[in-house]
Amino acid sequence: MRAFVKYGKNPYEAGLCEIPVPQPGPEEVLVRVDSCGICGSDLHAYRASSGYEWVKPPVTLGHEFAGTVEAAGGAVSEFAEGDQVVVIGIQGCGYCRSCRSGDTNLCYNRKVIGLDMDGGMATHAVVNHRHLIRLAEGTDPLLAAMTEPLSVAVHALSRVEVRPALKTVVTGPGPIGLLCAAVAARGGAEVLVCGTSADESARLPTVRQMGYTAVNTDQVALPKAVASHCEGEQPDLWIEASGATSALEASIRLLRRGGNLLVVGMYAKELPFFPSAAVRAELTFHFAYASTYRDYSRAIDLIRTNAIDLKLLCQPYPLDRAEEAFREAEAGRTLKPILVP
């Protein structure tokens, strides 16, 4: 079968390869992949970024994928041939304290399919049945690949109270930032999404298409843009999804007293932090990482009911053009490329 494989430890040592179709073990399911999104972590593995040395080539990339059951091992009873399924990207051990409480994303022994073991950028993948969730019948395969990133946004917003007219700022108009904005807006929040000139080719236009206010902070200073959005006041909620320490610092400075900071970005630099201002303002900090099985279920419901126009975010690419899709994503010319075998 064809698969997009990270075959070497050096940057860009990845490409389409022919590898054997995997065979499911007793507790595994063979999934015919219908769609697989390219995530930021895939780009980091592709580039061999610092912090991704633990990825051990050769490995088929891809954890944002959905497909159709083609075969199941003898110990699998809950899935049958033809079922549409989505794969849990970050998989807990199932036995530790975090997993028993449902917080599988916090498991110390968690594994990421597509980084720790072969993933979904291929025509087929093998997955343990414990890490599959059935999709609503007839789910658009392209949208099914959005389940994982949408579940991340659902998980993040579950950590704060969203109410009508909540003045909300999102820094970072990538897929996760945009999905966080969409989930917040569904709760009635008034959302401002901030990006830079690098986001003008694809990301900020999509923000505007989705009906949210967008600002390029290279053209309008961030404090001025925030003050305008909040009608001279300060935001109640700040969602930091850019991974830029400058945006994180600004959020602490510009939030209203008693406000909430929700951090979903990942950072390559440390931020010197003097906490007294945050103490005096009684800011509440929330950090959100990945998602759990219950967040996937909520995301599936949102997709089933067309609650969010996810098609605006999706750009399909045939699997044969996977390297092109990676290059386009790396250059910021596409928002959420989705590989379709």
NUPA-47375 format. One record per residue (C-alpha): x, y, z; residue number from 1; residue in three letters. Coordinates in pm, whole numbers, plus 32768, in hexadecimal, padded with zeros to 4 digits. Example, Ala and Ser with C-alpha at 12.3 -4.5 7.8 and 13.67 -1.06 7.14 Angstrom:
# NUPA-47375
> 84CE  7E3E  830C  1  ALA $
> 8557  7F96  82CA  2  SER $
This chain:
# NUPA-47375
> 8000  8000  8000  1  MET $
> 8065  816E  7FE1  2  ARG $
> 80C6  8229  811C  3  ALA $
> 8168  8377  8171  4  PHE $
> 828B  8309  8248  5  VAL $
> 8385  83C7  831C  6  LYS $
> 84A5  82E2  82BE  7  TYR $
> 85D2  839F  834C  8  GLY $
> 862F  8475  8477  9  LYS $
> 869E  85A2  83AA  10  ASN $
> 85B8  86BE  833C  11  PRO $
> 84D9  866C  8212  12  TYR $
> 853F  84FF  8206  13  GLU $
> 83DB  8497  81BA  14  ALA $
> 8314  8432  808B  15  GLY $
> 8225  833F  7FE8  16  LEU $
> 8291  81D6  800A  17  CYS $
> 8207  8080  7FB6  18  GLU $
> 81E2  7FB1  80F3  19  ILE $
> 811E  7E72  8148  20  PRO $
> 7FB0  7E90  81A9  21  VAL $
> 7FAB  7E54  8324  22  PRO $
> 7EEC  7D2C  83B0  23  GLN $
> 7E12  7D5B  84E7  24  PRO $
> 7E5E  7C99  8623  25  GLY $
> 7D4B  7C02  8701  26  PRO $
> 7CED  7D54  87A0  27  GLU $
> 7D2F  7E2A  866D  28  GLU $
> 7C68  7EB0  8549  29  VAL $
> 7CDE  7EE5  83E5  30  LEU $
> 7C5E  803A  8377  31  VAL $
> 7C50  80A7  820C  32  ARG $
> 7CB2  8213  822E  33  VAL $
> 7BBA  8308  8197  34  ASP $
> 7C65  844C  8200  35  SER $
> 7D89  84C3  82D4  36  CYS $
> 7DD8  8627  833E  37  GLY $
> 7F35  86BA  8350  38  ILE $
> 7F73  8742  84AF  39  CYS $
> 807E  8829  8537  40  GLY $
> 8120  86FF  85E3  41  SER $
> 813C  8652  8490  42  ASP $
> 81F1  8786  840C  43  LEU $
> 82DD  877F  8537  44  HIS $
> 832C  8610  84FA  45  ALA $
> 8357  8658  8384  46  TYR $
> 8450  876D  83D4  47  ARG $
> 84F4  86AA  84F0  48  ALA $
> 84B3  87D1  85D6  49  SER $
> 8555  87EF  872A  50  SER $
> 8480  8734  8827  51  GLY $
> 8420  8624  872C  52  TYR $
> 855A  8552  874F  53  GLU $
> 8487  8440  87ED  54  TRP $
> 83DE  83F4  86A0  55  VAL $
> 8483  82B4  8625  56  LYS $
> 848B  8285  84A9  57  PRO $
> 8413  81D8  83E1  58  PRO $
> 82B0  8235  8441  59  VAL $
> 8179  8281  8374  60  THR $
> 8105  83DA  83E1  61  LEU $
> 7FA0  8448  842E  62  GLY $
> 7EC0  8448  8561  63  HIS $
> 7D96  8514  84E5  64  GLU $
> 7CEF  8404  841D  65  PHE $
> 7BA8  8356  83E0  66  ALA $
> 7B47  822F  830B  67  GLY $
> 7A78  80F8  82D8  68  THR $
> 7AA4  7FAC  8389  69  VAL $
> 7B24  7EA8  8295  70  GLU $
> 7B76  7D8A  8384  71  ALA $
> 7B7F  7D48  84FB  72  ALA $
> 7C41  7C5D  85DB  73  GLY $
> 7B9A  7B38  8684  74  GLY $
> 7B79  7BE7  87D6  75  ALA $
> 7AC6  7D17  8743  76  VAL $
> 794C  7D0F  875C  77  SER $
> 78DD  7E7D  8756  78  GLU $
> 794F  7ED1  85F4  79  PHE $
> 78F2  7E2C  84AE  80  ALA $
> 7955  7E4B  8342  81  GLU $
> 78C9  7F8C  82AD  82  GLY $
> 78B9  8057  83F2  83  ASP $
> 7931  81BF  83D0  84  GLN $
> 7A27  820B  84E6  85  VAL $
> 7B10  8319  8562  86  VAL $
> 7C58  82CC  860E  87  VAL $
> 7CBC  8356  8761  88  ILE $
> 7E05  8408  871F  89  GLY $
> 7E9C  8411  887D  90  ILE $
> 7E67  82BE  891C  91  GLN $
> 7E7C  8280  8A91  92  GLY $
> 7EE7  8137  8B2C  93  CYS $
> 7D87  80FE  8BB1  94  GLY $
> 7DF5  8094  8D0D  95  TYR $
> 7E9B  81B8  8DC3  96  CYS $
> 7DEF  82B2  8EA7  97  ARG $
> 7DC8  83B3  8D8E  98  SER $
> 7D34  82B6  8C9D  99  CYS $
> 7C45  822A  8DA2  100  ARG $
> 7BC0  838A  8DDF  101  SER $
> 7B91  83C4  8C69  102  GLY $
> 7CBA  84B0  8C47  103  ASP $
> 7D6F  83D8  8B49  104  THR $
> 7E23  8509  8ABC  105  ASN $
> 7EE3  8522  8C06  106  LEU $
> 7F56  83B7  8C0F  107  CYS $
> 80CC  83A0  8C54  108  TYR $
> 80E1  8277  8B68  109  ASN $
> 8011  830F  8A51  110  ARG $
> 806B  82C8  88E8  111  LYS $
> 8027  8396  87B0  112  VAL $
> 7FC0  82CF  8681  113  ILE $
> 8083  834E  8557  114  GLY $
> 81B0  83A9  862B  115  LEU $
> 81E3  828B  8721  116  ASP $
> 8155  818B  862D  117  MET $
> 80D8  8186  84C7  118  ASP $
> 7FB8  8272  8484  119  GLY $
> 7EBC  82D5  837F  120  GLY $
> 7F76  8375  825C  121  MET $
> 7F48  8235  8199  122  ALA $
> 7E38  816E  80F0  123  THR $
> 7E13  808D  8225  124  HIS $
> 7E67  8094  8397  125  ALA $
> 7E4A  7FA2  84B9  126  VAL $
> 7DB8  8029  85FF  127  VAL $
> 7D67  7F87  874D  128  ASN $
> 7BEC  7F7C  876F  129  HIS $
> 7C00  803F  88BA  130  ARG $
> 7C71  8170  87F8  131  HIS $
> 7B57  8180  86FA  132  LEU $
> 7A0A  8238  8709  133  ILE $
> 78EC  81F8  8619  134  ARG $
> 7884  8321  8545  135  LEU $
> 7721  8384  84F1  136  ALA $
> 76B0  82C6  83BD  137  GLU $
> 76F1  8384  827C  138  GLY $
> 77F0  8477  8311  139  THR $
> 78AB  8534  8202  140  ASP $
> 7A06  8491  81FE  141  PRO $
> 7AAF  85E4  81D6  142  LEU $
> 7A02  866C  830C  143  LEU $
> 7A46  852A  83CA  144  ALA $
> 7BBA  857D  83BF  145  ALA $
> 7B67  86BE  847C  146  MET $
> 7AE8  85FC  85AB  147  THR $
> 7C37  85F9  865E  148  GLU $
> 7C89  876E  863D  149  PRO $
> 7B21  87C8  8690  150  LEU $
> 7B34  86EB  87C6  151  SER $
> 7C67  87B2  8835  152  VAL $
> 7B9E  88F4  8824  153  ALA $
> 7A78  8852  88D8  154  VAL $
> 7B62  87DD  89EB  155  HIS $
> 7C03  8935  8A0E  156  ALA $
> 7AB9  89F2  8A25  157  LEU $
> 7A32  88F9  8B25  158  SER $
> 7B2C  898E  8C1A  159  ARG $
> 7A88  8AE8  8C1F  160  VAL $
> 7927  8B70  8C35  161  GLU $
> 78B2  8BFD  8AE8  162  VAL $
> 777F  8CDB  8AF0  163  ARG $
> 76CF  8DCE  8A06  164  PRO $
> 7786  8F17  89C1  165  ALA $
> 78CA  8E96  8A5C  166  LEU $
> 79DE  8F72  89CB  167  LYS $
> 7AD8  8E77  8945  168  THR $
> 7C26  8E9F  8898  169  VAL $
> 7CD1  8D80  87DE  170  VAL $
> 7E40  8DA4  8782  171  THR $
> 7EAF  8CAB  867B  172  GLY $
> 7DC4  8C72  8551  173  PRO $
> 7E3D  8B12  8506  174  GLY $
> 7D49  89EE  8503  175  PRO $
> 7D3E  89CA  867F  176  ILE $
> 7D19  8B3F  86B9  177  GLY $
> 7C03  8B55  85B6  178  LEU $
> 7B4D  8A28  8645  179  LEU $
> 7B69  8ABA  87A4  180  CYS $
> 7AD4  8BFB  871B  181  ALA $
> 79B7  8B37  867C  182  ALA $
> 7967  8A75  87BA  183  VAL $
> 7970  8BB6  8889  184  ALA $
> 7890  8C69  8790  185  ALA $
> 7794  8B4D  87A4  186  ARG $
> 777A  8B9A  8916  187  GLY $
> 772C  8D06  88C8  188  GLY $
> 7887  8D9D  88EF  189  ALA $
> 78E5  8ECF  8821  190  GLU $
> 7A29  8E62  877F  191  VAL $
> 7B53  8F23  86F8  192  LEU $
> 7C60  8E52  8649  193  VAL $
> 7DBC  8EE9  862D  194  CYS $
> 7ECD  8E86  853A  195  GLY $
> 7FEF  8F1D  847A  196  THR $
> 8040  8F67  8310  197  SER $
> 80B1  8DFD  82E9  198  ALA $
> 7F46  8D98  8326  199  ASP $
> 7EB3  8E76  8216  200  GLU $
> 7ECF  8D75  80FE  201  SER $
> 7DE8  8C6E  8194  202  ALA $
> 7D9D  8C8C  8305  203  ARG $
> 7D13  8DEA  833D  204  LEU $
> 7C37  8DDC  8203  205  PRO $
> 7BA2  8C9A  828D  206  THR $
> 7B5D  8D46  83DB  207  VAL $
> 7A95  8E4E  8321  208  ARG $
> 79DD  8D48  8253  209  GLN $
> 7978  8CA0  8398  210  MET $
> 78DD  8DE8  840B  211  GLY $
> 79D4  8E4C  851A  212  TYR $
> 7A96  8F8F  853C  213  THR $
> 7BFE  8F68  84C8  214  ALA $
> 7D23  9056  84F2  215  VAL $
> 7E85  9057  846D  216  ASN $
> 7F59  90CE  8591  217  THR $
> 8070  9135  84A5  218  ASP $
> 7F7F  923E  8427  219  GLN $
> 7EBB  928D  8565  220  VAL $
> 7F6A  9280  86B5  221  ALA $
> 7EE3  9168  878E  222  LEU $
> 7E7C  9246  88B7  223  PRO $
> 7DBE  932E  87C9  224  LYS $
> 7D10  920C  871C  225  ALA $
> 7CAA  9172  8868  226  VAL $
> 7C2C  92BD  88F3  227  ALA $
> 7B5C  92F5  87B9  228  SER $
> 7AC4  9197  87CA  229  HIS $
> 7A70  91C4  893B  230  CYS $
> 79E1  9321  8906  231  GLU $
> 7AEC  93C6  89DA  232  GLY $
> 7AE9  92BB  8AE7  233  GLU $
> 7BBD  9180  8B10  234  GLN $
> 7B75  9019  8AA7  235  PRO $
> 7AD8  8F1B  8B90  236  ASP $
> 7B80  8DEF  8AED  237  LEU $
> 7CC2  8DCC  8A2B  238  TRP $
> 7D0C  8C8E  896A  239  ILE $
> 7E7E  8C76  8915  240  GLU $
> 7EB1  8B83  87F5  241  ALA $
> 7FD8  8C1A  873D  242  SER $
> 80FA  8B8F  8807  243  GLY $
> 8199  8CEA  8802  244  ALA $
> 821C  8D5C  8954  245  THR $
> 81D8  8EC6  88EF  246  SER $
> 8064  8E74  88CC  247  ALA $
> 8063  8DBF  8A1B  248  LEU $
> 8107  8EEA  8AC3  249  GLU $
> 800D  8FD6  8A22  250  ALA $
> 7EE7  8F06  8A99  251  SER $
> 7F54  8F25  8C04  252  ILE $
> 7F7A  909D  8BDA  253  ARG $
> 7E37  90E2  8B1B  254  LEU $
> 7D36  9000  8BC7  255  LEU $
> 7C39  90A5  8CA9  256  ARG $
> 7C57  9077  8E1F  257  ARG $
> 7BBA  8F2C  8E78  258  GLY $
> 7BE4  8EB3  8D13  259  GLY $
> 7C3D  8D59  8C91  260  ASN $
> 7D69  8CF0  8BC4  261  LEU $
> 7D47  8BA7  8B07  262  LEU $
> 7E8E  8B26  8A73  263  VAL $
> 7E85  8A1D  8961  264  VAL $
> 7FC0  8A7F  88A1  265  GLY $
> 810C  89CA  88B8  266  MET $
> 8247  8A99  88E9  267  TYR $
> 83AF  8A82  8873  268  ALA $
> 8429  8B98  895B  269  LYS $
> 840E  8BDD  8ACD  270  GLU $
> 8350  8D0E  8B4C  271  LEU $
> 83E3  8DD7  8C6D  272  PRO $
> 82B6  8E05  8D4F  273  PHE $
> 828C  8F04  8E67  274  PHE $
> 8148  8E94  8F0D  275  PRO $
> 80EF  8FC0  8FE7  276  SER $
> 8018  906B  8EDC  277  ALA $
> 7F54  8F28  8EA7  278  ALA $
> 7F2A  8F00  901D  279  VAL $
> 7EA7  9061  9049  280  ARG $
> 7DB6  902F  8F24  281  ALA $
> 7D46  8ED9  8FA4  282  GLU $
> 7D74  8E3E  8E4F  283  LEU $
> 7D21  8CCF  8E28  284  THR $
> 7E07  8BFF  8D4D  285  PHE $
> 7D8E  8AC4  8C9D  286  HIS $
> 7E64  89D9  8BCE  287  PHE $
> 7DD1  88DA  8ADF  288  ALA $
> 7E81  87BC  8A32  289  TYR $
> 7DF2  86DC  8923  290  ALA $
> 7CA3  8634  8970  291  SER $
> 7BF6  8505  8A04  292  THR $
> 7AFD  8404  8985  293  TYR $
> 79D9  84D2  8A0B  294  ARG $
> 7A55  8601  8945  295  ASP $
> 7A58  852E  8807  296  TYR $
> 78EE  84CE  8848  297  SER $
> 788C  863C  886B  298  ARG $
> 794D  8693  872E  299  ALA $
> 7899  857D  8672  300  ILE $
> 774B  8613  86DD  301  ASP $
> 77B4  876B  8661  302  LEU $
> 7818  86D9  8511  303  ILE $
> 76D8  860A  84F9  304  ARG $
> 7600  8740  852F  305  THR $
> 76D1  8823  844C  306  ASN $
> 76F9  890E  8573  307  ALA $
> 783D  899F  84E6  308  ILE $
> 7893  89D7  8378  309  ASP $
> 79CB  8900  8377  310  LEU $
> 79E3  88F3  81FC  311  LYS $
> 7A6F  8A54  8200  312  LEU $
> 7BA3  89CE  82B0  313  LEU $
> 7BDE  8897  81DA  314  CYS $
> 7CBB  887A  80A8  315  GLN $
> 7CBE  8714  801B  316  PRO $
> 7DF5  8685  7F75  317  TYR $
> 7E1C  852C  7ED9  318  PRO $
> 7F0F  8455  7F9F  319  LEU $
> 7FF4  8458  7E6D  320  ASP $
> 8022  85CF  7EA7  321  ARG $
> 8073  85AF  8019  322  ALA $
> 81C7  8656  7FFE  323  GLU $
> 812B  877F  7F4B  324  GLU $
> 8025  8798  805F  325  ALA $
> 8138  8799  8167  326  PHE $
> 81F5  88AC  80B2  327  ARG $
> 80BA  897E  808B  328  GLU $
> 8066  8954  81FC  329  ALA $
> 81C9  89AC  8261  330  GLU $
> 81B8  8AEC  8194  331  ALA $
> 8068  8B4D  822B  332  GLY $
> 7FB6  8B42  80DB  333  ARG $
> 7EB3  8A49  8151  334  THR $
> 7DEF  8A2C  8294  335  LEU $
> 7D9A  88BC  82CA  336  LYS $
> 7E1B  87DD  81B3  337  PRO $
> 7D71  868B  81B6  338  ILE $
> 7E05  8561  80FF  339  LEU $
> 7D0E  8484  8049  340  VAL $
> 7D94  832E  7FDD  341  PRO $
